[in-house]
């Protein structure tokens, strides 16, 4: 484990989901930032680049899909790993993973969230 804590940006429009993910990650040694939609998430990464992003896809304002595309099309942010966390079904996972314009997400976790799966995936993708 490195001395520097990894920072995870948690993007979800449901405050209780943000609280849950943040608590799980913080309990496992990560720092977290929270955004309620894609617009807030973009503002957040401009202030400080996170080590990883967890992203809900269905949100108001700027959707998760749109935010994901913005991140992956950006030279500055495209290498930030993104884990899609969503309640949508497997057909969406196939859809987002086959877009030609952007690479598939680095991870995909379905709601309800399995804590162990989340922590393991975040650790693997951040090298923690």
C-alpha positions, 0 to 999 in steps of 0.5 A: 500500500502506498503512503498517498491515499487514493481519491475516488470520485463517487457520482450518483444522484441518490445521496444514500448511494453516495453515502454508502459508497463513500463510507465503504471506500473510506473504511477501506483507506480511500479518500472520496469526493461526491457529485450528484450529477455529471455536471458536478462531476466535471467541475470536480475533476477540473479541480483535482484529478481523482484516481478513479471514478464510480459512476451511476448512468441514470442521473438528471442534468448531465447523464452518466453516459454523457459524462463518461463520454466526456471523460474518455474523449478528454486527453487530460482525463481519459486514463482515469479508470471508471467503474459504472455502478448501476441498477440497469440490466445487462443489455446496458452493460453490453451497449456501453461496452460496444460504443466505438467512440469510447473504450468500455468501462474499466469495471461494472458493478450492479446495484445492489452493490456488493461491498467486497466486489467494490473494494476489490475492483477499486483496489485493483484499478488504483493499484492500492 
